[in-house]
Amino acid sequence: MVKTRFAPSPTGYLHIGGARTALFSWLYARRHGGPFVLRVEDTDLERSTPEAVNAILEGMNWLGLDYDEGPFYQTQRFDRYREVLQYLLREGRAYYCYCTREELEALREKQRSRKEKPRYDGRHRDYRGPPRQGVEPVVRFKNPVDGAVVVEDLIRGNIVFQNAELDDLIIARADGTPTYNFCVVVDDMDMGITHVIRGDDHLNNTPRQINILKALDAPVPKYGHVPMILGPDGQKLSKRHGAASVMECRDLGYLPEAVLNYLVRLGWSHGDQEIFSLDEMVELFDLAGCNKAASAINPSKLLWLNKHYLKTLDPAHVARHLSWHLGELGIDPCQGPPLTEVVKAFAERSDTLKDLAEAAQFLYQDFERYDPKAAGKNLTAGAAAPLGRLREALAALPEWRAEPIHDAVKRSAEQEGLALGKVAQPLRVAVSGTAVSPPIDITLALLGRAKTLARLDRALDYIGRGSSGAAEVVIDRA
């Protein structure tokens, strides 16, 4: 059975690289019908925070990457780490090292002067004397001194590490707390992890972890190291390249489906296919399709995918995500038209949910100003009479739907001897404050009769006041 895990350190947000690792691990488990584990590696007590843990959980939840086991927290497993540590000490596979920090620095300085790679020389590896007074020892793993470790990487192929190049790793600090590489090994062993998919920045840790697993007579998982993600300029990904975290993508108005599709194509491919549903990802994903070279982000590609999903996903699903963005604008979505209908009207002309929310804001809240250019062109003295007669026609409609609204606008234009746009466009500016909205009949149907008539009254008042100064709207807030 395949069993994978995602094991982030809670020292910040869930960044794009971490989210891709989580996705690849999740997809591999789902394709092979095995469990996916979430493990929080929070042993860095100085940098790990509850806020960061919550940010990771929130990011996973927003992406829809559900986990079958966990979240497990390493800080809650210290008793188990001490138990395994004692086993290694008893079996002679680990030992106490009494070197002081000053002694280790002097050792490294001598090695550098001889142009050697700085590394621990194993001086306490076979020490049998009494504990050294005044020194709290660390515990080091007794790494094999000869032979090699072959990492059979599922993405990069076999990679050979000579044991002579690996010094004796510290697996417990002087205060007794276990170190990262040791905790990872115990966790993977105890949780029965069969496949470890992670960033290639962990590649140098892998031979050390394999040796510790072998010392514990534990099965060795299969490893796949995914190349890093770069910015568009080929440099290490950072905030200057745009959204660096999953929740920033949400805040900018991207749908989780677009982000998942974007992430899966950062380092994996299936022929020339660009758009994948989640079911297709699960069906098709394999590690053989992963690139060996680093991938560069392409913000325009994410935007293109987002536009696709805005137009093609079930409007009710998009509406659930839109609701959050309207809330960010101080809007209660219940105080206006149904969100699903808003999505149908605005999705085609929107790039992001944030754009859509801002474009639809006038349906829920009164605006403070007309767009000056739109008002100057459309809310003129010549528009007063057509708008006034149109207001009467709209007020008299027996039912408020797009079709009769369209007929009323068209009929009013004909009666005035004007092209439809000469009436529809001033009407659009009057009710939305701008020159851009969905088709005018749909716009008014969404806005509702009462708001439409009230905004026509304000527009007529604006025109009557001369409309030569600033484009403020007089709003009765009584």
Summary of the structure (lengths in Angstrom):
residues: 478
radius of gyration: 31.8
end to end distance: 67.1
largest distance: 107.6
contacts: 1480
relative contact order: 0.09
helix: 50%
strand: 12%
